Amino acid sequence: MHGDLILLILAGGALLVGFLGSFLPVLPGIPLAWVGLLLARFSAQSALTTKTLVICLIVTLFVTLLDNLAPIWFTKRAGGTKAGTRGATVGMLVGLFIGPIGMILGPFVGAYVGELIHDWGNPQKAFNAALATFIGFLFGTGLKMLTGGVFIWLFIRSLL
């Protein structure tokens, strides 16, 4: 019984930290949340099935791939460069220290500055690329938050 409780506490912790990783870039996010489901699977108290774990693993891989490709795709569609993508990453990291507003606006401001550094003479192009990068960032973050929420729901449901 104590082993099950420890597994479930670790699973719940991994799921919560994984969910936080949906919007905090220093945490592995959805892969960590999936590890939480895996830990729960080994508890006699959980009704998670191997089939559910495999489906969630496939979803984890797909969401992780989309999260990495979406900002690049959105940026390229708007004519952005790698400088904008790098700027968005720096802006996201700096934004962590500013708080929620910084986490939301940091990628946009960073992408804009990155694009301006790349091509100072075209601020409209820099704005368009920054906006596209920001939309890609929001898309990936939203997708990860939704997936993390579903994983937490599956965990709770498996215990009832």
BELUR-V35809 format. One record per residue. PHI is phi in degrees with one decimal (* if undefined). Layout:
phi:PHI
phi:PHI
This chain:
phi:*
phi:-64.8
phi:-62.5
phi:-63.1
phi:-62.9
phi:-63.1
phi:-59.8
phi:-68.7
phi:-66.0
phi:-62.9
phi:-62.7
phi:-61.6
phi:-62.4
phi:-63.2
phi:-65.4
phi:-67.4
phi:-65.8
phi:-61.3
phi:-63.8
phi:-59.9
phi:-66.8
phi:-64.0
phi:-126.3
phi:-107.5
phi:-67.3
phi:-82.9
phi:-108.0
phi:-71.7
phi:61.9
phi:-60.5
phi:-58.4
phi:-67.8
phi:-62.4
phi:-64.3
phi:-59.6
phi:-59.9
phi:-64.3
phi:-61.9
phi:-61.2
phi:-62.7
phi:-59.1
phi:-82.7
phi:-87.4
phi:-69.3
phi:-81.5
phi:-97.2
phi:-101.1
phi:-62.8
phi:-101.7
phi:-62.7
phi:-59.6
phi:-61.8
phi:-61.8
phi:-65.7
phi:-60.8
phi:-65.7
phi:-65.9
phi:-62.4
phi:-61.9
phi:-58.4
phi:-63.7
phi:-64.5
phi:-65.0
phi:-63.1
phi:-63.6
phi:-61.5
phi:-61.5
phi:-80.4
phi:-92.3
phi:-58.2
phi:-61.1
phi:-65.3
phi:-62.6
phi:-61.8
phi:-63.9
phi:-64.0
phi:-61.5
phi:-95.6
phi:83.0
phi:-77.4
phi:-121.7
phi:-63.2
phi:-61.8
phi:-67.6
phi:-64.9
phi:-64.2
phi:-61.5
phi:-62.8
phi:-64.7
phi:-62.3
phi:-61.7
phi:-65.8
phi:-67.0
phi:-64.8
phi:-59.8
phi:-57.9
phi:-83.9
phi:-92.9
phi:115.9
phi:-56.3
phi:-64.6
phi:-64.3
phi:-68.2
phi:-83.5
phi:-87.5
phi:-53.6
phi:-61.0
phi:-64.9
phi:-62.3
phi:-62.3
phi:-64.5
phi:-62.3
phi:-63.1
phi:-59.4
phi:-67.3
phi:-65.5
phi:-63.0
phi:-68.3
phi:-145.6
phi:-61.8
phi:-81.0
phi:-134.6
phi:-65.4
phi:-67.3
phi:-63.7
phi:-62.9
phi:-63.9
phi:-61.5
phi:-66.5
phi:-64.3
phi:-62.7
phi:-65.1
phi:-60.8
phi:-62.4
phi:-62.9
phi:-62.3
phi:-63.0
phi:-63.5
phi:-59.9
phi:-63.2
phi:-63.6
phi:-61.6
phi:-63.3
phi:-67.5
phi:-64.7
phi:-62.3
phi:-63.5
phi:-60.2
phi:-62.6
phi:-65.0
phi:-62.7
phi:-64.1
phi:-61.0
phi:-60.8
phi:-61.7
phi:-61.8
phi:-61.0
phi:-69.7
phi:-94.7
phi:-86.9
